[in-house]
Amino acid sequence: MTTDIKQIGERIKGLRDALDLSPEEMAGKLELETPVYLEYEAGGKDVSLSLLKRIEKEFSIDLATLMFGTEPKMSSYFVTRKDKGLSVERRAAYKYQSLTAGFTNNMADVFVVTVEPKPVTIDFYESIHPGQEFNMVLDGALLFHYNGKDITLEKGDSIYFDSSLPHGMKALHDRSVKFLAVVIHP
């Protein structure tokens, strides 16, 4: 369990406290069993992007606030300097750097994602969330697993897809891969 997952759980608990909801009420609003919700809140279970989007929509709180603990302040433009985006490790092999965390009411979230190589025996982490997504490989190569199909993407290659179907990435050639991910909200 990484510290960042624990911090996201603390922010979710803080939101629940601010809304004066019991764990059972919060779990009900998120359509989760209470023990599962409490595991997210305690930082014992990785919080998926789809759950964060559900919290964002249900409680009108910005995704960046949940993920990174910062309130966006810009509404007309926001500049992210090279290598200065807000970072979070949500899974052991994935590192997200937000390029849009300082913009309010954004219609998309943009990340530079770094995926570390995993042993061949480890399964893909598959994600499912509403909307569409664009990924472009900036460095390295990755195996993109999409709805049961494997697609190899090299530096400069990109893919645009329906993110409501299962998808996941895996670094190839025993080296990390870096890609741009644009998550477009429905």
N, C-alpha and C positions, 0 to 999 in steps of 0.2 A: 504494500500500500504506500503510495507516495504522499508526501506532505500536501501537494496541490489538491489531490482528491479529498483529503481531509479538510482543506480550506474551503473547497466548494461545498462540502457537506455542512461546514460551519455557517457559510453564507445562506444556505437553504434553511438551516435551523433559525438563523437570525431573521430571515424573511418570515418564517412561520410565527416566531415570537412577535415580530412587529405587527403582524396581521391578527395577533391574539387568537390563533387557531390551535387546537389540540393536535397531537400527532395523528389521531384518527381522522379528524376533519381534513387535515392537509392531505393525508393519504387518499381519502375519498375524492377530493377535488382532482387529484392526479391519477385517479383510477388505479391505485396501487394497494396491495395488502399492507396493513400497518407495519408488520415486521420488516417487510422489504423496504418501505419508506424509511423506517428508523435506521436501517443498515446504510442507506444513502446518506442520511443526515449525520451519522457517526463517522462517515468516511471509510466504511468497511466494504463498500461496493462501488465500483466505478460508475459514474453518472454518464449515461449516453447523451449524445447530442440531441436525440429526439426527446428525451426527458427534459433536458434544459430548455428546448424550444417550447415544450408543453408548459413549463413553469413560466417562461417568458410571456407566452400568450395568455395564460390563465390569470396572471397577477400583474401584467403590464410592467414588467421589469426587464431591463435590457440584458441580452445574452452576455455581453461583456462584463456587466456587473456581477452576474452569477459566476462566470468563469474566472475573472481576473480581479474582482473586488474593487473595480474603479467605476466611477460614474462618468459616462461620456459627457462632454461639454460642448462640442462643436456641432452646429446644425447646418452650416453651409459648406464647409470643407474641413478636412483633417489631414495633416501631413504626418507620415511615419518615416522617420529617418532610417537609413540602412542599418539593419541589425538592431533596431531599437523598439520593435513591436513588443507588446506585452506577451510574455511567454507563460505557458502552462504545460506540465506533463500530465496528461490524463491517463495514459497507459504507459507501461514500462518501455515499449519500443517506439512510441509516437511522441513527438514534441511539436506543439502548436505555437506559432507566433502570430498574434492577431495584427493585421494591418488596418483594421477598421474599428478598433476598440474605442477610439476617441470620438467617434461620430454618432450622433443620436438619430434615432428613427431610420437606420439604414435598412435597405431592402435586400441586402446581401451581407454575408460575413466573408471576409477574405483572410486567409491564413497562409503562411509559409509553413509547410509541414515537413518534418524530418522523420524518416522511418529508419530505425536501426535494424541491421540484419538479425534474423532469428534462425535458430536451428530448423532444419527442414521438417522436423517432427512436430513443430508447433503449428496449430491450425491458424487460419486467417481470423482476425477479429472482424466480424461482419457488422456493418452499421446499416440501419434503416432509418430514414427521416424524411418528412414531407419536403417536396420541392424538387429542385434540380441542382446539379453540381457540375462544375468545370474544374478539371485538374490538368496541370501542365508540368511536366518534369523539367526541373531546373538543373539538376545535377544527379548523375547516377542512372540507375535503371530500376524499374519496379514491375512486379507481377501484379496486375490489377485483376481481382476476382470479382466478377459482376454476374449476379444471378445464375451462378453455376458455370460461367464461362471464364476462362483465363486469357488475359490479353497482356502481352509484354509491351511496356512503354519505355522508350529510351529518352535521353536528354533531347528536349525540343518537341517531343510528342505530347499530344493533349487528347483529352476525352471529355465529352459533354454527355451527361446521363441523367436519367430519372433516378433520384436518390431514394425513392420510396421502395426500390428493390434492393435486396441484399448486396452489399459491396464491401470490399476490403483491399488493403494493399500490403505488399510484402517486398522488402528490399532484395535485390538480386546481386549476385557476384560477391557475396560476403563484404559488402560495403554499404554505407548509409546512402539513402536517396533523399533528395530534397525536391518538393514540388509545391506549386502554387495551387491552393484550393479555394474556389469561389462557391460558397453555398448560397443559393438563391432561394429566398423565402416565398412560399406560395401566397 
